[in-house]
Amino acid sequence: TLRIRDVTTGQDLADQITRARYSSVCWLPGGKRFYYSRFPAKGSVPAGEEQYHRSIFEHEIGRSPDADPQVFKAKVFTDFPSCAISPNGRWLVMRVHQGWSKSSLLMADTRQKKLVWKEITEGKDNVYDPLPLDDLLWVRTNEGAPRYAVYAVDPNQPERAKWKRVVAEHPEDVLTDFNVIGGEVLVAYTHEVVSRLERFDQAGTSKGSVDLPTLGNSNGFAGLHDDSQAFFDFESFVTPPSIRRIDLRSGKVSVWKEVKADIATDQFTVTARKAKSKDGTLVPYLMVHKKDVSLTSKDNPTLLYGYGGFNVSLLPRFSRSTYAFIERGGISVQANLRGGGEFGEDWHRAGQLEKKQNVFDDFIAVAEDLTRSKVTRPARLAIHGRSNGGLLVAAALVQRPELFAAAVSGVPLTDMLRYHQFQIAKLWIPEYGSAEDPKQFEWLYAYSPYHHVRVGTPYPAVLLMTAESDTRVDPMHARKMAAALQHAQASGRPILLRSELRAGHGAGKPISKIADEYADLFAFVLTELGRGE
């Protein structure tokens, strides 16, 4: 539900807009009107489709939301529109999300009494991210540039042929984010699974890099477009999160806000390695551990984490919960698998649809490399992943059960033949495919974890974690997988199902529930790896 607060008085207004989950909001100047996204009322669309058909409406303060006019509706009910607006309120841009490999941009001039939408992309299978300013529309895209480039577009002549490329695709690094502040184009790159920041003028000439404290992660720049200062975040596996301020006139960087951690991070270090996957692809992974840990002892309790999908990049992040494991001599491993965005769109597409098995092969290759290099051994190795990463863990444990002593699969997909029939999962068909297509049925069945549980197999210990109120991944996946594994288990190791009663997929979960969840996770992992047979 959207609620409105007058920030001058601190008073909440009477306006309340329901069905606004994941809402995109764009205020017009003056603070009296805004555009927002909303899902349909029950009964206004076919039963079961209430979590699709997202549209954009205009709200005026004091008007009943039921009277708000719809200003944009996507052509396909699974398309996901979001709005962006120029600071002067003139240019309203719609980004229509069509999966994780495709989006389109449409633009309208709000000075017109009735909005007239003009599509400024050409329906290609590419991603477009808009930043509308008063005089120019800026766009980040992977069209013709798998590692992304930045263009400037004249709103009065937005035809694709007239776009001006300002920041070209880098030969190695992935352009992950950008902003235009103080007349500069401020860019965040991913280089070898860590972040770097660079400044450009509006002609595309580099003004140099922004120094970061160490190898780590930044999501890029934020700030007011006409300001002379910008802000960026930074963290690493051994550096707590901070917000840093850069004076664009002097180039001076200072810490603006930072999180304090009562952890002796100087006692820990990060080791980077690469494993060779089944088809020869080199897969990077990072290990966080105490400095005095022997990486050739074959006896280190090791927890391998992965995701591998939806163009999501796993970069170094500070995690207090991880230290609960590594303070006890554990090694935390983060694998950068295909399907993610660490190396651009080609890397993403190499792990989706008919190529999804590459993701599992990459994960297994990292596990094998940890064993081969004597960091650990199967009896001391556990795996963990959530959501799409929960699917990854489920697939790995049924494909190579002998490689692991324990597996934690959080809010997972496990039945890939029926997943699209539940919750909002039709949105993921561009990433996975649909069993309703005969050819795609073959891809999905080939790895669907639930369908490859075999009776009499000695599986590792498994903890499946779900939540009763999950509106993304239906709890049925974890329940069915738990039942199948309990029926099939031949090793005597436990198969457990943890079901949170008052929580969802993860976002917005109270700290107390997060603490309970990680306490259970690490108690399970440390217990099972402590067996050491």
C-alpha positions in Angstrom: 0.0 0.0 0.0 1.3 3.4 -0.9 0.8 6.1 1.7 1.8 9.7 1.4 3.6 11.9 4.1 3.9 15.6 3.9 7.6 16.0 4.6 7.2 19.6 5.7 4.8 18.9 8.5 5.5 15.2 9.0 1.8 14.5 8.8 0.4 11.5 6.9 -2.3 12.3 4.3 -5.5 10.4 3.9 -4.5 9.0 0.5 -3.8 5.3 0.4 -3.3 3.3 -2.8 -3.5 -0.5 -2.5 -2.2 -3.2 -4.9 1.0 -1.3 -5.2 3.6 -4.0 -4.5 7.0 -3.2 -6.1 5.5 0.2 -7.1 7.4 2.6 -9.4 6.6 6.2 -8.4 7.4 9.4 -10.3 6.5 12.8 -8.8 5.6 15.8 -10.9 7.0 19.2 -9.8 4.9 20.9 -7.1 4.2 17.7 -5.1 0.5 17.5 -6.0 0.6 14.7 -8.6 2.6 11.6 -9.4 2.6 8.6 -11.6 2.7 5.1 -10.1 2.4 1.4 -11.0 -0.4 -0.7 -9.7 -1.7 -4.3 -10.1 -5.3 -5.0 -11.2 -8.3 -5.4 -8.8 -9.5 -8.9 -8.3 -12.2 -9.8 -10.8 -10.9 -7.3 -13.4 -8.6 -9.9 -15.0 -8.8 -13.7 -15.4 -8.4 -15.6 -12.2 -4.8 -16.3 -11.3 -3.5 -13.3 -13.2 -3.9 -10.6 -10.5 -0.1 -10.5 -10.0 0.4 -9.6 -13.7 -1.2 -6.8 -15.8 0.8 -4.1 -14.0 -0.1 -0.7 -15.4 0.8 3.0 -14.8 -1.7 5.4 -13.3 -1.7 9.1 -12.4 -2.7 10.2 -8.9 -3.7 13.7 -7.7 -3.5 14.3 -3.9 -6.9 14.0 -2.4 -8.5 12.1 -5.2 -9.8 8.6 -4.7 -7.4 6.1 -6.3 -10.4 4.4 -7.8 -10.8 7.5 -10.0 -7.1 7.7 -11.0 -6.7 7.5 -14.8 -4.6 4.7 -16.4 -1.9 6.4 -18.5 0.0 3.3 -19.7 -0.8 -0.4 -20.2 1.7 -2.9 -21.6 0.8 -4.9 -24.7 1.6 -8.2 -23.0 0.1 -9.0 -19.5 3.4 -10.3 -18.2 5.4 -7.2 -19.2 6.4 -5.1 -16.2 6.4 -1.3 -16.8 8.2 1.2 -14.6 8.4 5.0 -14.9 11.1 7.6 -14.8 10.6 11.4 -15.2 12.9 14.4 -15.9 13.5 16.8 -13.0 11.3 19.5 -14.7 8.5 16.9 -15.1 8.2 17.2 -18.9 9.6 13.9 -20.1 7.9 10.8 -18.8 9.8 7.6 -19.8 8.4 4.1 -19.5 10.8 1.2 -19.2 8.9 -2.0 -20.0 10.7 -5.0 -18.5 10.3 -8.1 -20.7 12.4 -10.6 -18.9 16.0 -10.2 -18.0 17.4 -10.0 -21.5 14.9 -7.6 -23.1 13.3 -4.3 -22.3 11.8 -1.4 -24.3 11.6 2.4 -23.8 8.7 4.6 -24.6 8.5 8.4 -24.0 5.7 11.0 -23.6 5.6 14.7 -23.2 3.5 15.6 -20.1 2.8 19.1 -21.4 0.3 17.4 -23.8 -3.2 17.1 -22.3 -3.3 13.4 -23.4 -0.1 11.4 -23.1 1.0 10.2 -26.5 3.5 7.3 -26.2 6.3 7.0 -28.7 8.5 3.8 -28.6 12.1 4.9 -29.0 13.6 1.4 -29.1 13.2 -1.0 -31.9 11.9 -4.2 -30.3 15.4 -5.8 -30.3 16.4 -8.4 -27.8 18.4 -6.0 -25.6 18.3 -4.2 -22.3 17.7 -0.4 -22.0 18.0 1.6 -18.8 16.8 5.2 -19.0 17.8 8.4 -17.1 15.7 11.3 -18.2 17.0 14.8 -17.6 15.5 18.1 -18.8 17.5 18.4 -22.0 18.6 14.9 -22.7 17.5 11.3 -22.2 20.5 9.1 -21.2 20.4 5.4 -21.9 22.5 2.5 -20.8 22.2 -0.5 -23.2 23.8 -3.7 -24.3 22.5 -3.3 -27.9 25.6 -4.0 -30.0 27.6 -3.9 -26.8 27.4 -7.0 -24.5 29.3 -5.1 -21.8 27.1 -2.1 -22.2 27.5 1.5 -23.5 25.9 4.9 -22.6 24.0 7.0 -25.2 22.6 10.6 -25.1 19.2 11.0 -26.8 17.5 14.3 -27.8 13.9 14.0 -26.4 12.6 16.0 -29.4 14.3 13.6 -31.9 14.5 10.3 -30.0 14.6 8.0 -33.1 17.2 5.2 -32.5 19.2 6.3 -35.5 19.9 9.7 -33.9 21.2 8.4 -30.5 24.7 9.7 -29.7 27.1 7.2 -28.1 28.9 9.0 -25.2 30.6 6.1 -23.3 31.6 3.2 -25.6 31.7 -0.4 -24.5 34.8 -1.2 -22.6 37.0 -4.0 -24.1 37.0 -6.0 -20.8 34.9 -4.4 -18.1 31.1 -4.4 -17.7 29.4 -1.0 -17.4 27.0 -1.8 -14.6 25.5 1.6 -13.7 25.8 5.3 -14.5 24.5 8.7 -13.4 24.8 12.2 -14.8 25.6 14.7 -12.1 27.2 18.1 -12.2 27.7 17.9 -16.0 29.6 14.6 -15.7 28.8 11.0 -16.6 29.7 9.0 -13.6 30.2 5.3 -14.3 30.5 2.1 -12.3 32.2 -0.9 -13.9 32.8 -4.5 -12.9 36.4 -5.6 -13.5 37.2 -9.3 -12.7 34.2 -9.5 -10.2 35.2 -6.3 -8.3 34.0 -2.7 -8.9 35.8 0.3 -10.3 34.5 3.8 -10.8 35.3 6.3 -13.5 34.3 9.9 -14.4 33.6 11.1 -18.0 32.7 14.5 -19.4 29.6 14.7 -21.6 31.6 14.3 -24.7 32.8 10.9 -23.4 36.4 11.8 -22.5 37.6 10.1 -19.3 38.4 12.3 -16.4 40.0 9.5 -14.5 39.1 6.8 -12.0 37.8 7.3 -8.5 40.0 5.7 -5.9 38.4 2.9 -3.8 39.8 1.7 -0.5 40.5 -1.9 -1.7 39.1 -4.5 -4.0 35.3 -4.5 -3.4 31.9 -3.5 -4.6 30.1 -0.3 -5.4 26.6 0.1 -6.9 27.5 3.4 -8.5 26.7 7.1 -8.0 23.7 9.0 -6.6 23.0 12.7 -6.3 21.2 15.6 -7.8 21.8 16.2 -11.5 22.7 19.9 -11.0 24.8 19.5 -7.9 28.6 19.6 -7.6 28.8 16.6 -5.3 28.0 13.0 -5.8 27.8 10.0 -3.4 28.7 6.3 -3.9 28.6 3.2 -1.7 31.5 0.8 -1.1 32.0 -2.4 0.8 34.1 -5.6 0.5 34.2 -8.9 2.2 36.4 -7.4 4.9 35.2 -3.7 4.7 31.8 -2.8 6.3 29.5 -0.7 4.1 30.0 3.1 3.8 28.7 6.0 1.8 31.4 8.2 0.3 31.1 11.8 -1.0 33.1 13.1 -4.0 33.5 16.8 -4.6 33.3 16.9 -8.4 35.2 20.2 -8.5 38.3 19.1 -6.5 38.0 15.4 -6.9 38.3 14.9 -3.1 36.7 11.8 -1.7 35.6 11.6 1.9 33.5 9.2 4.1 30.0 10.5 4.6 28.4 7.7 6.6 29.8 4.3 7.5 28.7 1.1 9.4 30.8 0.2 12.3 31.5 -3.5 12.9 33.0 -5.0 16.1 34.8 -7.6 14.0 38.6 -7.8 13.7 38.5 -7.8 9.9 42.3 -7.5 9.7 42.5 -11.2 10.8 40.8 -12.3 7.5 41.8 -12.2 3.9 40.4 -13.0 0.4 41.9 -15.5 -2.1 40.9 -15.5 -5.7 41.0 -18.6 -8.0 39.4 -20.0 -11.1 38.0 -23.4 -11.8 37.7 -25.0 -15.2 34.1 -26.0 -16.0 33.0 -29.0 -18.0 33.3 -27.2 -21.4 36.6 -25.5 -20.5 35.2 -22.2 -19.4 37.1 -20.6 -16.5 34.9 -19.8 -13.6 36.1 -17.3 -11.0 35.5 -17.8 -7.3 36.6 -15.9 -4.1 37.4 -17.5 -0.8 37.1 -15.5 2.5 39.0 -17.0 5.4 41.3 -16.4 8.4 44.8 -15.4 7.4 46.3 -18.4 9.3 44.1 -21.0 7.7 46.0 -23.6 5.6 44.5 -23.8 2.1 46.0 -27.3 1.6 44.9 -29.1 4.7 42.0 -30.9 3.0 40.1 -30.4 6.3 38.6 -26.9 6.2 34.9 -26.7 6.8 33.9 -24.9 3.6 30.6 -23.3 2.5 30.2 -22.7 -1.2 27.6 -20.1 -2.3 26.3 -19.4 -5.8 23.4 -17.9 -7.8 24.0 -18.0 -11.6 21.0 -16.4 -13.2 18.9 -13.3 -14.1 21.9 -11.2 -15.0 22.7 -10.9 -11.3 26.3 -10.2 -10.4 27.8 -11.6 -7.1 30.4 -9.1 -6.0 32.3 -8.8 -2.7 29.8 -7.8 0.1 30.3 -7.5 3.8 28.3 -10.0 5.8 28.3 -10.2 9.5 26.5 -13.5 9.3 29.3 -15.0 7.2 31.8 -14.2 10.0 29.8 -16.5 12.3 31.2 -19.3 10.1 34.7 -18.1 9.2 35.5 -17.0 12.8 35.1 -20.8 13.6 37.8 -21.7 11.0 35.4 -22.0 8.1 36.0 -20.9 4.5 33.3 -19.0 2.7 33.4 -19.3 -1.0 31.5 -17.2 -3.6 31.3 -18.5 -7.1 30.7 -16.3 -10.2 28.7 -18.7 -12.4 27.4 -18.2 -15.9 23.9 -16.9 -16.0 25.1 -13.9 -13.9 26.1 -10.5 -15.2 29.7 -10.4 -14.0 31.1 -10.5 -17.6 28.3 -9.0 -19.6 25.3 -10.2 -21.5 27.1 -13.0 -23.2 27.9 -14.5 -19.8 24.3 -14.2 -18.8 23.0 -15.9 -21.9 25.4 -18.7 -21.5 23.5 -19.8 -18.4 19.8 -19.3 -19.4 17.2 -21.3 -21.3 18.7 -24.3 -23.1 22.1 -23.5 -21.6 21.0 -23.6 -17.9 23.0 -26.8 -17.3 26.2 -24.7 -17.7 25.4 -23.0 -14.4 25.3 -26.3 -12.6 28.4 -27.5 -14.3 30.2 -24.3 -13.2 29.1 -24.8 -9.6 30.2 -28.4 -9.6 33.5 -27.4 -11.2 34.2 -25.0 -8.3 33.4 -27.7 -5.8 35.7 -30.1 -7.5 38.4 -27.5 -7.7 38.2 -26.9 -3.9 38.6 -30.6 -3.4 41.3 -31.1 -6.0 43.4 -28.2 -4.6 43.1 -29.7 -1.1 41.2 -26.7 0.4 38.6 -29.2 1.6 37.1 -32.6 0.9 33.5 -33.7 0.3 33.0 -34.6 4.0 33.8 -31.0 4.9 32.0 -29.2 2.0 28.6 -27.6 2.1 26.7 -25.7 -0.5 24.2 -22.8 -0.1 21.9 -20.7 -2.4 18.6 -18.9 -2.4 15.8 -18.6 -4.9 17.4 -19.2 -8.2 20.4 -20.2 -6.1 18.2 -22.6 -4.3 17.4 -24.2 -7.6 21.2 -24.3 -8.2 21.8 -26.2 -4.9 18.9 -28.6 -5.5 20.2 -29.4 -9.0 23.8 -29.9 -7.8 22.9 -32.2 -4.9 20.8 -34.5 -7.1 23.4 -34.5 -9.9 26.5 -35.0 -7.8 25.4 -36.0 -4.2 28.9 -37.5 -3.5 30.5 -34.1 -3.7 28.9 -32.6 -0.6 28.3 -33.3 3.0 25.5 -30.8 3.4 23.3 -28.6 1.3 21.1 -25.6 2.2 18.5 -24.7 -0.4 16.7 -21.4 0.4 13.3 -20.5 -1.0 14.1 -22.7 -4.0 12.5 -23.7 -7.3 12.6 -27.5 -7.7 9.8 -28.5 -9.9 10.7 -26.8 -13.2 7.9 -28.4 -15.2 5.2 -26.7 -13.2 6.9 -23.6 -11.7 5.3 -21.2 -14.1 1.8 -22.0 -12.8 2.4 -20.5 -9.4 2.7 -17.0 -8.0 4.5 -14.5 -10.4 6.6 -17.2 -12.1 5.4 -16.5 -15.6 7.7 -13.5 -15.4 10.6 -16.0 -15.4 9.7 -17.8 -18.6 12.2 -15.6 -20.6 15.0 -16.9 -18.2 14.0 -20.6 -17.9 11.5 -21.4 -20.6 8.1 -23.1 -20.2 7.2 -26.8 -20.2 4.2 -25.9 -22.3 6.6 -25.6 -25.2 7.7 -29.2 -26.2 11.3 -28.2 -26.9 11.6 -26.2 -23.7 10.0 -29.1 -21.8 13.1 -31.2 -22.8 15.5 -28.6 -21.4 13.6 -28.2 -18.2 13.1 -31.9 -17.5 16.7 -32.6 -18.1 17.7 -30.7 -14.9 14.5 -30.3 -12.9 15.7 -31.3 -9.4 12.4 -32.8 -8.2 12.2 -35.1 -11.1 15.7 -36.5 -10.6 15.5 -37.6 -7.0 16.3 -41.3 -7.0 15.2 -43.8 -4.4 18.1 -45.5 -2.6 20.6 -42.7 -3.3 22.9 -41.6 -0.4 22.3 -37.9 -0.5 24.1 -35.3 1.7 22.3 -33.7 4.7 19.8 -31.2 3.3 18.1 -28.2 4.8 15.3 -26.7 2.6 14.2 -23.3 3.8 10.9 -21.7 2.8 8.2 -19.3 4.0 4.5 -19.6 4.1 3.9 -16.1 2.8 6.4 -16.2 -0.1 4.8 -14.4 -3.0 7.6 -15.1 -5.5 8.6 -18.7 -5.2 5.7 -21.0 -4.0 6.5 -23.0 -0.8 5.3 -26.1 -2.7 8.8 -26.4 -4.3 10.6 -26.9 -1.0 7.8 -29.1 0.4 7.8 -31.5 -2.5 11.6 -31.6 -2.7 11.8 -32.4 1.1 9.2 -35.2 0.7 11.0 -36.7 -2.3 14.4 -36.6 -0.6 13.1 -38.0 2.7 11.5 -40.9 0.7 14.7 -41.5 -1.3 17.5 -40.9 1.3 19.9 -43.9 1.8 22.7 -42.2 3.7 21.0 -41.7 7.0 21.8 -38.0 6.9 18.8 -35.7 7.8 16.5 -34.1 5.2 14.9 -31.1 7.0 12.3 -28.6 6.0 12.3 -25.2 7.7 9.1 -23.2 7.1 8.9 -19.6 8.3 5.3 -18.8 9.3 5.2 -15.0 9.0 7.7 -14.1 6.3 8.0 -14.1 2.5 10.8 -14.5 0.0 13.2 -12.3 1.9 12.8 -8.6 1.3 11.5 -6.7 4.4 12.1 -9.6 6.7 12.6 -8.4 10.3 16.2 -8.6 11.7 15.0 -11.0 14.4 13.8 -13.5 11.8 17.0 -13.1 9.7 19.0 -13.8 12.9 17.0 -16.9 13.6 17.3 -18.1 10.1 21.1 -17.8 9.9 21.5 -19.3 13.4 19.7 -22.4 12.1 21.6 -22.4 8.8 25.1 -22.3 10.5 24.1 -24.7 13.2 23.0 -27.1 10.6 26.1 -26.6 8.4 28.7 -26.7 11.3 27.0 -29.8 12.8 27.1 -31.7 9.5 30.6 -30.6 8.5 31.8 -31.4 12.0 31.1 -35.1 11.5 34.1 -35.2 9.2 33.7 -38.8 8.1 
